[in-house]
Amino acid sequence: MMLNVSIIIPTRNRAKDLKVALPPLLNQDYPILEYEIIVVDDGSTGNTREITERAALLNKNNIRYIVKQIRFSKNLHLPSLL
């Protein structure tokens, strides 16, 4: 079977919310091999990775964990393009 759906969860320091959000996503009637869950962590300092890995092990689901290591300021002083 091929993946038909990707569920992307961006997160940062929201381990509690992730712990609540993952179980319903993992217990759907939709065929388990046809969807994936991608957790994109924007530099959390908590246990986001552990919660994601535990959910993946317990449910044998297609969960991927991506960490965005480099953070950039949203207020960069860029030279004028004019």
Residue frames relative to the residue before (quaternion, step in Angstrom):
aa qw qx qy qz dx dy dz
M 1.0000 0.0000 0.0000 0.0000 0.00 0.00 0.00
M 0.2923 -0.7565 0.5564 0.1806 3.52 -1.18 0.48
L 0.5849 -0.5823 0.4342 0.3609 3.54 -1.23 0.52
N 0.1558 -0.7951 0.5827 0.0631 3.54 -0.88 1.00
V 0.7920 0.2005 -0.0731 0.5721 3.57 1.18 -0.59
S 0.0879 -0.7521 0.6503 0.0609 3.54 -1.10 0.81
I 0.1571 -0.7624 0.6237 0.0711 3.55 -0.81 1.06
I 0.0985 -0.8136 0.5729 0.0146 3.57 -0.53 1.18
I 0.0860 -0.7955 0.5999 0.0020 3.54 -0.77 1.12
P 0.1529 -0.7700 0.6123 0.0937 3.61 -0.40 1.17
T 0.0565 0.8214 -0.5629 0.0729 3.59 -0.88 0.86
R 0.0617 0.7494 -0.6592 0.0080 3.51 -1.33 0.44
N 0.8446 -0.1018 0.0059 0.5255 3.53 -0.59 1.23
R 0.5272 0.6019 -0.4213 0.4270 3.58 0.96 0.90
A 0.0923 0.8450 -0.5209 0.0781 3.58 0.99 0.81
K 0.6340 0.5369 -0.3343 0.4450 3.61 0.97 -0.82
D 0.6769 0.4893 -0.2886 0.4680 3.57 0.92 -0.93
L 0.6344 0.5307 -0.3213 0.4612 3.56 1.04 -0.78
K 0.6282 0.5443 -0.3223 0.4530 3.55 1.04 -0.80
V 0.6769 0.4610 -0.2736 0.5044 3.59 1.14 -0.66
A 0.6998 0.5080 -0.2727 0.4217 3.60 0.97 -0.85
L 0.6636 0.5602 -0.3217 0.3773 3.61 0.93 -0.80
P 0.6523 0.5468 -0.3593 0.3826 3.68 0.73 -0.84
P 0.6806 0.4605 -0.3320 0.4632 3.67 0.78 -0.78
L 0.6349 0.5268 -0.3345 0.4556 3.58 1.05 -0.68
L 0.6970 0.4756 -0.2632 0.4677 3.56 1.06 -0.75
N 0.7327 0.4102 -0.2228 0.4951 3.59 1.18 -0.47
Q 0.2987 0.7666 -0.5104 0.2501 3.57 1.02 0.77
D 0.5366 -0.5955 0.4849 0.3498 3.54 -1.31 0.23
Y 0.4982 0.6527 -0.4219 0.3844 3.57 1.27 -0.31
P 0.5685 -0.6248 0.4005 0.3549 3.64 -0.88 0.84
I 0.5259 -0.7007 0.4015 0.2669 3.54 -0.73 1.16
L 0.6973 0.4737 -0.2762 0.4617 3.58 1.07 -0.65
E 0.6620 0.5220 -0.3034 0.4442 3.58 1.27 -0.11
Y 0.7613 0.2626 -0.2089 0.5548 3.60 1.22 0.13
E 0.1809 -0.7589 0.6161 0.1087 3.51 -1.29 0.49
I 0.2474 -0.7233 0.6217 0.1708 3.52 -1.28 0.46
I 0.0888 -0.7864 0.6110 0.0185 3.55 -0.82 1.04
V 0.1359 -0.7716 0.6192 0.0531 3.56 -0.68 1.15
V 0.1041 -0.7914 0.6020 0.0239 3.57 -0.64 1.16
D 0.1545 -0.8166 0.5555 0.0275 3.54 -0.40 1.31
D 0.2228 -0.7949 0.5577 0.0865 3.55 -0.67 1.16
G 0.7894 -0.3647 0.1714 0.4631 3.57 0.70 1.12
S 0.1514 0.8115 -0.5474 0.1376 3.59 0.94 0.80
T 0.3128 -0.7385 0.5670 0.1880 3.53 -1.19 0.62
G 0.6178 0.5651 -0.3327 0.4340 3.59 1.26 -0.09
N 0.7076 -0.4614 0.3479 0.4067 3.54 -1.21 -0.61
T 0.1414 0.8236 -0.5316 0.1383 3.58 1.01 0.78
R 0.6529 0.5173 -0.3168 0.4536 3.58 0.91 -0.90
E 0.6693 0.5111 -0.3066 0.4436 3.59 0.84 -0.93
I 0.6508 0.5102 -0.3162 0.4649 3.58 0.94 -0.85
T 0.6620 0.5033 -0.3027 0.4656 3.58 0.94 -0.87
E 0.6806 0.4880 -0.2924 0.4617 3.59 0.88 -0.93
R 0.6344 0.5253 -0.3288 0.4621 3.59 1.01 -0.78
A 0.6507 0.5091 -0.3120 0.4691 3.58 0.94 -0.87
A 0.6532 0.5137 -0.3143 0.4589 3.58 0.98 -0.82
L 0.6724 0.4958 -0.2984 0.4615 3.60 0.95 -0.83
L 0.6916 0.4940 -0.2807 0.4459 3.57 0.88 -0.95
N 0.7894 0.3399 -0.1558 0.4868 3.57 0.98 -0.80
K 0.2879 -0.7848 0.5024 0.2209 3.58 1.27 -0.11
N 0.3788 0.7361 -0.4626 0.3174 3.52 0.98 0.92
N 0.5729 -0.5743 0.4609 0.3601 3.51 -1.33 0.22
I 0.2046 0.7611 -0.5832 0.1971 3.56 0.19 1.29
R 0.0814 -0.7758 0.6244 0.0401 3.53 -0.91 0.97
Y 0.2021 -0.7680 0.6012 0.0890 3.52 -1.08 0.81
I 0.0335 -0.7961 0.6035 -0.0302 3.56 -0.68 1.13
V 0.1667 -0.7806 0.5968 0.0822 3.56 -0.88 0.97
K 0.2474 -0.7297 0.6206 0.1453 3.51 -0.91 0.99
Q 0.2363 -0.8356 0.4864 0.0965 3.56 -0.19 1.31
I 0.7681 0.3621 -0.1890 0.4931 3.58 0.87 -0.93
R 0.1252 -0.7835 0.6068 0.0481 3.54 -0.81 1.05
F 0.1404 -0.7795 0.6069 0.0660 3.53 -0.98 0.87
S 0.5457 -0.6030 0.4700 0.3430 3.53 -1.16 0.62
K 0.4328 -0.6849 0.5195 0.2714 3.55 -1.05 0.74
N 0.7057 0.4264 -0.2393 0.5127 3.55 1.26 -0.37
L 0.1021 0.8174 -0.5550 0.1160 3.58 0.68 1.10
H 0.3426 -0.7121 0.5715 0.2211 3.55 -1.10 0.71
L 0.0127 -0.8202 0.5696 -0.0513 3.54 -0.02 1.32
P 0.5382 -0.6158 0.4530 0.3550 3.59 -1.03 0.69
S 0.5727 -0.5978 0.4409 0.3468 3.53 -1.11 0.67
L 0.3718 -0.7397 0.5222 0.2047 3.55 -0.96 0.87
L 0.5862 0.5917 -0.3670 0.4143 3.60 1.26 -0.10
